[in-house]
């Protein structure tokens, strides 16, 4: 996911933070864009997600 985001948005600031309990949260430039558990939505489709940001 990080590589796909950076390919489309090379200036994005991305930080990978280990989590637990099935978490998958994406923050881009300090803004939450995806939260697997909060949205109960699973993992995003990479191409759709990158196109939406």
N, C-alpha and C positions, 0 to 999 in steps of 0.2 A: 504494500500500500504506500509506504514512504516513497519508494522509487517512482511509482506512478504519479503521486502528487508532485514530486519535485520535477518530473519531466514536463508537466503542464504548467507548474508554478515554481520556477527555479529560485525565486526569492523567498519562498515560504520558510518560516522558521518552524522546524519540526523537532520535537523531543520525544524519544521513546522512553517510557517509564514502565518498568515491570509492575504487573498487577496480579491479582489472584481472584479466584472465585468466578472465573468466566468473564471478567471485565474486558471490554474493548471500547475505549473512548478515544475519539480523535479530536484534538484541539489544533487549530491552525491559526497562527498569529494570535494566540491567546483566546480564541473564540471556540467554544465547543460546537463541533459540526456533526458528531455522531456519538451516541451512547447506546451500546448494545443492550445493556440491562435496563436502563431508564426508559428507553423507547420500546423495549421488548421486541426488538426488530432483528436480532441476529446480526450477522456480518453483512456489510453493504456489498453490492456488486461493484467491483473496483472501477470499471469504466463509467458506470452511471454516477457513482459517487464523485469521481474526479471531475466529470463534466458539470456536476451541480455546484461545485465550489468556485 
